[in-house]
Amino acid sequence: MDAISQETTVGAAATRILADLVGIASLPGTPNAEVTDCLASELARPGVRFTTIKGPEGDRTNVFASIGPADRPGYILSGHSDVVPVAGQDWATDPFRLTAQGDRLYGRGTTDMKGFVACMLALVPEFLAMDLARPVHIAVSYDEEIGCRGVGHMIAALPGLCGPPMGCIVGEPSDLHPVLSHKGKLAAAVQFTGRPGHSSDPRLGLNAIYPAAELTLVLRDLAAQLEVEGPFDPQFSPAWSTLQAGVIQGGQAVNIIPALARLEFEVRTIPGVSPVDIAALVRAAAERIAADQRLGLAWEELSSYPALPPPEDPGLASLLSRLSGRAVQQSVSYGTEAGLFHAAGVPSVICGPGSITRAHRADEFITKSELGDCLSLLRRTVSELCCG
């Protein structure tokens, strides 16, 4: 088969696999057996060491596969199989059916990030045919979209699955620019519990909305303090860690003293600043307010992942830049599982097809040419990193 025919065949395989994946509404927080079975059908081949890592939920599973020598350190290609919901979005096409219009392929998850996953899987036959001196690992996680909840269980299992990985490429959409760093994040909910009563005499109850509002002002003031005092990292915009109240809910009717109020907030931190530490300041303030006003308090962490700092050795990013023809990008504002791989000692770079500006929106799409560029980049990257 000549090079052009091979490219056409692999491109067609990537599109077919992408259609299969898009056809599965693999929403986070739900059982994912259907998408796991789809991944397994592409990976269950002679020469592929394939395993699944079930999460504590019992109905969700990570997928990990290796090709090449088992006793050598290699490289991970990493993606996630879940997608954000489409509720409330006005799509021109069926979001869970891949629709081709010219060079564009429409569907939920095409860019974020089933396009990258499809490219990994389409190249499995080529990886098997390579003379690999180091293994290439394919990792697909669950529940990334609700706080990177699945990948941690897979990372914890790595010592029993493979040698210490030399690096990881996380294929989140970056227009194939190698990205060095991103902010960390923690989101949490605080619920105050008071005592209901008739609004004609507020003394008879404990109003839970007031302490929630008071905590909102604490968040505002702490956010302003971070903006003024830092610390700062000029690689990011904004260059400081941010904090904001996102949702506040409470009360049933205007003539009932509200017994419950819930506040959801998030903190996003530059590398070197822990989102856990800043959230701890908020929690301490909430506990103080609740104690002063004799209210019940509940704290729920909604999601959390660490920042990805720039790598000490930029070699992997430089290789990806040379092979893709795209410049290295210092930072992005969105978060990824790369921070968790880095925290586990696996040097990580973000590099995937498509634009983040299309993600989580109606009429999400990826182009056939972007898939082709991704296939070419992954093929050449594995050849240089793992062969010879």
C-alpha positions as CSV (number, residue, x, y, z in Angstrom):
1,M,0.0,0.0,0.0
2,D,1.5,3.4,-1.0
3,A,1.6,6.3,1.5
4,I,-1.4,8.1,0.0
5,S,-3.6,5.0,0.2
6,Q,-2.4,4.3,3.7
7,E,-3.3,7.8,4.8
8,T,-6.8,7.5,3.2
9,T,-7.4,4.2,4.9
10,V,-6.4,5.3,8.3
11,G,-8.3,8.6,7.9
12,A,-11.4,6.6,7.0
13,A,-10.9,4.4,10.1
14,A,-10.6,7.4,12.3
15,T,-13.8,8.8,10.9
16,R,-15.6,5.5,11.4
17,I,-14.4,5.2,15.0
18,L,-15.4,8.8,15.7
19,A,-18.9,8.1,14.3
20,D,-19.2,5.1,16.7
21,L,-18.0,7.2,19.7
22,V,-20.2,10.2,18.9
23,G,-23.2,7.9,18.7
24,I,-22.8,7.0,22.3
25,A,-24.1,9.7,24.7
26,S,-21.3,9.1,27.2
27,L,-22.3,11.7,29.7
28,P,-20.2,12.1,32.9
29,G,-21.6,10.7,36.1
30,T,-23.4,7.9,34.3
31,P,-22.5,4.2,33.6
32,N,-20.0,4.0,30.7
33,A,-20.1,0.3,29.7
34,E,-21.3,1.1,26.2
35,V,-18.3,3.4,25.4
36,T,-15.9,1.1,27.1
37,D,-17.1,-1.8,24.9
38,C,-16.6,0.4,21.9
39,L,-13.0,1.1,22.9
40,A,-12.4,-2.5,23.7
41,S,-13.6,-3.6,20.3
42,E,-10.8,-1.5,18.7
43,L,-8.1,-2.5,21.2
44,A,-8.8,-6.3,21.6
45,R,-6.2,-7.3,19.0
46,P,-3.2,-9.8,19.1
47,G,-0.2,-7.9,20.4
48,V,-2.2,-5.4,22.5
49,R,-2.1,-5.7,26.2
50,F,-5.6,-4.4,27.2
51,T,-7.1,-3.9,30.6
52,T,-9.9,-2.0,32.3
53,I,-9.7,-0.2,35.6
54,K,-13.1,0.1,37.3
55,G,-13.7,3.1,39.5
56,P,-15.2,3.0,43.0
57,E,-18.6,3.9,41.6
58,G,-18.8,0.4,40.2
59,D,-20.4,1.3,36.9
60,R,-17.6,3.4,35.3
61,T,-14.4,2.1,33.9
62,N,-11.0,3.5,32.6
63,V,-9.3,1.8,29.7
64,F,-5.6,1.2,29.4
65,A,-3.7,-0.6,26.6
66,S,0.0,-1.1,25.8
67,I,1.8,-2.0,22.5
68,G,5.5,-2.9,22.5
69,P,7.9,-4.3,25.0
70,A,6.4,-4.7,28.5
71,D,9.7,-4.3,30.4
72,R,10.7,-0.9,29.1
73,P,9.4,2.6,30.0
74,G,7.4,4.2,27.3
75,Y,4.9,7.0,26.5
76,I,1.2,7.5,27.2
77,L,-1.3,8.9,24.8
78,S,-4.2,10.1,27.0
79,G,-7.8,11.0,26.3
80,H,-11.2,10.9,28.0
81,S,-14.4,9.2,26.8
82,D,-17.1,11.4,28.5
83,V,-18.7,14.5,27.0
84,V,-20.7,17.4,28.4
85,P,-24.5,17.4,28.1
86,V,-26.4,19.1,25.2
87,A,-29.5,20.2,27.3
88,G,-30.5,23.7,26.5
89,Q,-28.3,24.0,23.4
90,D,-29.7,24.7,19.9
91,W,-28.1,22.2,17.6
92,A,-28.6,22.3,13.8
93,T,-27.8,18.5,13.6
94,D,-28.3,15.5,15.9
95,P,-25.5,16.0,18.5
96,F,-25.2,12.2,18.9
97,R,-24.9,11.4,15.3
98,L,-21.7,12.3,13.4
99,T,-22.8,14.6,10.5
100,A,-20.4,15.5,7.7
101,Q,-20.8,18.9,6.0
102,G,-17.9,19.6,3.7
103,D,-14.6,19.2,5.7
104,R,-16.5,19.5,9.0
105,L,-17.7,16.6,11.2
106,Y,-20.4,17.7,13.6
107,G,-21.3,16.0,16.8
108,R,-20.9,16.2,20.6
109,G,-17.4,15.4,21.6
110,T,-15.8,15.6,18.1
111,T,-13.3,18.2,19.4
112,D,-13.5,17.5,23.2
113,M,-12.1,14.9,22.8
114,K,-13.3,11.9,20.9
115,G,-11.5,13.1,17.8
116,F,-8.2,12.5,19.5
117,V,-9.4,9.2,20.9
118,A,-10.5,8.1,17.4
119,C,-7.0,8.9,16.1
120,M,-5.3,6.9,18.8
121,L,-7.4,3.9,18.0
122,A,-7.2,4.2,14.2
123,L,-3.4,4.0,14.5
124,V,-3.3,0.8,16.6
125,P,-2.6,-1.4,13.6
126,E,0.3,0.8,12.6
127,F,1.7,0.8,16.1
128,L,1.5,-3.0,16.1
129,A,3.5,-3.1,12.8
130,M,6.2,-0.8,14.1
131,D,9.5,-2.1,15.5
132,L,8.9,-0.6,18.9
133,A,11.9,-0.4,21.3
134,R,9.7,1.3,23.8
135,P,6.0,0.8,24.4
136,V,3.2,3.2,23.5
137,H,0.3,3.2,26.0
138,I,-3.3,4.3,25.2
139,A,-5.2,5.6,28.2
140,V,-8.9,6.6,28.1
141,S,-10.5,7.8,31.3
142,Y,-14.1,8.5,32.5
143,D,-15.7,11.5,34.2
144,E,-13.1,14.0,33.2
145,E,-15.8,16.6,32.5
146,I,-16.9,16.7,36.2
147,G,-13.5,17.2,37.8
148,C,-11.1,14.5,36.4
149,R,-12.7,11.9,38.7
150,G,-11.7,8.7,36.8
151,V,-8.1,9.2,35.8
152,G,-6.8,9.1,39.3
153,H,-7.8,5.5,39.7
154,M,-5.9,4.6,36.5
155,I,-2.8,6.6,37.5
156,A,-2.8,4.7,40.8
157,A,-2.8,1.4,38.9
158,L,0.1,2.3,36.5
159,P,2.9,0.6,38.5
160,G,1.1,-2.7,38.0
161,L,0.4,-2.0,34.3
162,C,3.6,-0.8,32.8
163,G,7.1,0.5,33.5
164,P,7.5,4.1,34.8
165,P,6.2,6.2,31.8
166,M,8.7,8.6,30.3
167,G,6.0,11.1,29.3
168,C,2.4,11.7,28.5
169,I,0.6,13.5,25.7
170,V,-2.9,14.6,26.7
171,G,-4.9,15.2,23.6
172,E,-7.2,18.0,24.7
173,P,-8.0,20.4,21.8
174,S,-5.1,22.8,21.4
175,D,-5.0,23.2,17.5
176,L,-2.0,20.8,17.8
177,H,0.0,23.4,19.6
178,P,2.1,21.7,22.4
179,V,0.9,23.4,25.6
180,L,3.2,23.5,28.7
181,S,1.0,24.5,31.6
182,H,-2.5,25.3,32.9
183,K,-4.1,26.4,36.2
184,G,-5.4,24.1,38.9
185,K,-9.0,24.1,40.1
186,L,-11.2,23.2,43.0
187,A,-15.0,23.7,43.1
188,A,-17.0,23.2,46.2
189,A,-20.5,23.7,47.6
190,V,-21.4,25.1,51.0
191,Q,-24.8,24.6,52.5
192,F,-26.1,26.5,55.5
193,T,-29.0,25.0,57.5
194,G,-31.2,27.3,59.6
195,R,-34.7,27.0,60.9
196,P,-37.9,27.8,59.0
197,G,-40.7,30.0,60.2
198,H,-43.4,32.5,59.2
199,S,-41.9,35.6,57.7
200,S,-44.2,37.8,59.8
201,D,-41.8,37.3,62.7
202,P,-38.2,36.6,61.5
203,R,-37.2,36.1,65.1
204,L,-38.9,32.7,65.1
205,G,-36.5,31.2,62.6
206,L,-32.9,31.2,61.5
207,N,-32.5,32.7,58.0
208,A,-29.9,30.6,56.0
209,I,-29.7,33.1,53.1
210,Y,-28.0,35.8,55.2
211,P,-24.9,33.7,56.0
212,A,-24.7,32.5,52.4
213,A,-24.7,36.1,51.3
214,E,-22.1,36.9,53.9
215,L,-19.8,34.1,52.6
216,T,-20.3,35.5,49.1
217,L,-18.8,38.7,50.2
218,V,-15.9,36.8,51.8
219,L,-15.3,35.2,48.4
220,R,-15.4,38.6,46.7
221,D,-12.9,40.2,49.1
222,L,-10.5,37.2,48.9
223,A,-10.7,37.3,45.1
224,A,-9.8,41.0,45.2
225,Q,-6.9,40.3,47.5
226,L,-5.5,37.7,45.2
227,E,-5.8,40.1,42.3
228,V,-3.9,42.8,44.1
229,E,-1.4,40.8,46.1
230,G,-0.8,37.8,43.9
231,P,1.4,35.8,43.6
232,F,1.5,36.3,39.8
233,D,2.5,34.3,36.8
234,P,2.7,36.4,33.6
235,Q,2.3,33.2,31.5
236,F,-1.4,33.3,32.4
237,S,-4.3,35.6,31.7
238,P,-5.3,36.7,34.3
239,A,-1.8,36.3,35.9
240,W,-3.2,35.5,39.4
241,S,-5.3,32.9,41.0
242,T,-9.0,33.6,40.7
243,L,-12.0,32.9,43.0
244,Q,-15.7,33.4,42.2
245,A,-19.2,32.5,43.5
246,G,-21.0,30.7,40.7
247,V,-24.3,29.5,42.1
248,I,-26.4,30.6,45.1
249,Q,-29.7,29.0,45.9
250,G,-32.1,29.3,48.9
251,G,-35.6,29.7,50.1
252,Q,-39.0,28.5,49.0
253,A,-41.3,31.5,49.1
254,V,-41.0,35.1,50.1
255,N,-43.2,34.6,53.2
256,I,-41.2,31.7,54.6
257,I,-38.0,32.1,56.5
258,P,-35.5,30.2,54.4
259,A,-34.0,27.2,56.2
260,L,-31.5,26.2,53.5
261,A,-29.1,28.1,51.3
262,R,-26.4,26.6,49.1
263,L,-23.4,28.4,47.6
264,E,-21.2,26.9,44.9
265,F,-17.8,28.5,44.1
266,E,-14.6,27.7,42.3
267,V,-11.0,28.7,42.7
268,R,-8.4,28.5,39.8
269,T,-4.8,28.7,40.8
270,I,-1.5,29.4,39.0
271,P,1.2,26.7,39.3
272,G,2.8,26.8,42.7
273,V,-0.5,27.8,44.5
274,S,-2.7,25.1,45.8
275,P,-6.4,25.4,45.2
276,V,-7.0,23.3,48.3
277,D,-5.2,25.9,50.4
278,I,-7.4,28.8,49.1
279,A,-10.6,26.7,49.5
280,A,-9.5,26.0,53.1
281,L,-9.7,29.7,53.8
282,V,-13.3,29.8,52.4
283,R,-14.2,26.8,54.5
284,A,-12.8,28.3,57.7
285,A,-14.8,31.5,57.0
286,A,-18.0,29.4,56.5
287,E,-17.4,27.5,59.7
288,R,-16.9,30.7,61.6
289,I,-20.1,32.2,60.2
290,A,-22.1,29.1,60.9
291,A,-20.9,28.9,64.5
292,D,-21.6,32.6,65.2
293,Q,-25.2,32.3,63.9
294,R,-25.9,28.8,65.3
295,L,-26.4,27.3,61.9
296,G,-25.8,23.8,60.4
297,L,-23.1,23.6,57.8
298,A,-22.3,21.0,55.1
299,W,-19.3,21.1,52.7
300,E,-19.1,19.2,49.4
301,E,-16.1,19.2,47.1
302,L,-17.4,19.1,43.5
303,S,-14.2,18.8,41.6
304,S,-10.5,19.2,42.0
305,Y,-7.3,18.9,39.9
306,P,-3.8,20.4,40.3
307,A,-2.2,22.9,38.1
308,L,0.2,21.7,35.4
309,P,3.5,23.6,35.8
310,P,5.9,24.1,32.8
311,P,8.1,21.0,32.4
312,E,11.7,21.0,33.6
313,D,12.7,19.3,30.4
314,P,10.9,20.8,27.3
315,G,12.1,18.0,25.0
316,L,8.7,16.4,24.5
317,A,7.0,19.7,23.7
318,S,9.9,20.7,21.4
319,L,9.5,17.4,19.5
320,L,5.8,17.9,19.1
321,S,6.3,21.4,17.9
322,R,8.9,20.3,15.3
323,L,6.7,17.5,14.0
324,S,3.4,19.5,14.0
325,G,4.9,22.7,12.7
326,R,3.0,24.5,15.5
327,A,4.7,26.8,18.1
328,V,4.9,25.8,21.7
329,Q,2.2,27.5,23.8
330,Q,3.1,28.4,27.3
331,S,-0.3,28.1,29.0
332,V,-4.0,27.7,28.6
333,S,-6.9,28.8,30.8
334,Y,-8.7,25.4,30.8
335,G,-7.8,22.5,33.0
336,T,-6.9,18.9,32.0
337,E,-5.8,15.6,33.4
338,A,-2.2,16.5,32.6
339,G,-1.8,18.1,36.0
340,L,-2.7,14.8,37.6
341,F,-0.2,12.8,35.5
342,H,2.5,15.4,36.3
343,A,1.7,15.2,40.0
344,A,2.3,11.4,39.7
345,G,5.7,12.0,38.3
346,V,4.8,11.6,34.6
347,P,6.0,14.6,32.5
348,S,3.0,15.8,30.5
349,V,2.2,18.0,27.6
350,I,-1.2,19.0,26.1
351,C,-1.5,18.5,22.4
352,G,-4.6,17.6,20.5
353,P,-6.7,18.5,17.4
354,G,-9.4,21.1,17.1
355,S,-10.0,24.3,18.9
356,I,-11.2,24.6,22.5
357,T,-13.5,27.5,21.4
358,R,-15.8,24.8,19.8
359,A,-16.0,22.7,23.0
360,H,-19.1,22.5,25.2
361,R,-21.1,24.5,22.6
362,A,-23.8,23.7,20.1
363,D,-22.7,22.5,16.7
364,E,-19.3,21.3,18.0
365,F,-17.2,20.0,15.1
366,I,-13.8,18.9,14.1
367,T,-12.5,18.9,10.5
368,K,-11.3,15.9,8.5
369,S,-8.0,17.8,7.9
370,E,-7.5,18.3,11.6
371,L,-7.9,14.5,12.1
372,G,-5.5,13.9,9.3
373,D,-2.9,16.3,10.9
374,C,-3.4,14.5,14.3
375,L,-2.9,11.1,12.7
376,S,0.3,12.3,11.1
377,L,1.6,13.8,14.3
378,L,0.9,10.8,16.4
379,R,2.4,8.4,13.8
380,R,5.6,10.4,13.6
381,T,5.8,11.1,17.3
382,V,5.5,7.4,18.2
383,S,8.0,6.5,15.5
384,E,10.6,9.0,16.9
385,L,10.0,8.3,20.6
386,C,9.5,4.6,20.6
387,C,11.3,3.1,17.6
388,G,15.0,2.4,17.2
